[in-house]
């Protein structure tokens, strides 16, 4: 799951609440998450994401967990 927020937490509170709802429907929960905090500062003036390597590592970790569950 990816969450975006203009605040410091990056949607983490919403993520935790949504996990409770999804588990009530007996859905498989993916624990890996990427929280994009301060979204207004996330991109440069050209629209390119800042700290690309950092975010690629986080997103790839989440996708790896999804693939493990899918297999």
Rosetta blueprint (number, residue, H / E / L):
1 X L
2 X E
3 X E
4 X E
5 X L
6 X L
7 X L
8 X L
9 X L
10 X L
11 X L
12 X H
13 X H
14 X H
15 X H
16 X H
17 X H
18 X H
19 X H
20 X H
21 X H
22 X H
23 X H
24 X H
25 X L
26 X L
27 X L
28 X L
29 X L
30 X L
31 X L
32 X L
33 X L
34 X E
35 X E
36 X E
37 X L
38 X L
39 X H
40 X H
41 X H
42 X L
43 X E
44 X L
45 X L
46 X L
47 X L
48 X L
49 X E
50 X L
51 X L
52 X H
53 X H
54 X H
55 X H
56 X H
57 X H
58 X H
59 X H
60 X H
61 X H
62 X H
63 X H
64 X H
65 X H
66 X H
67 X H
68 X H
69 X H
70 X H
71 X L
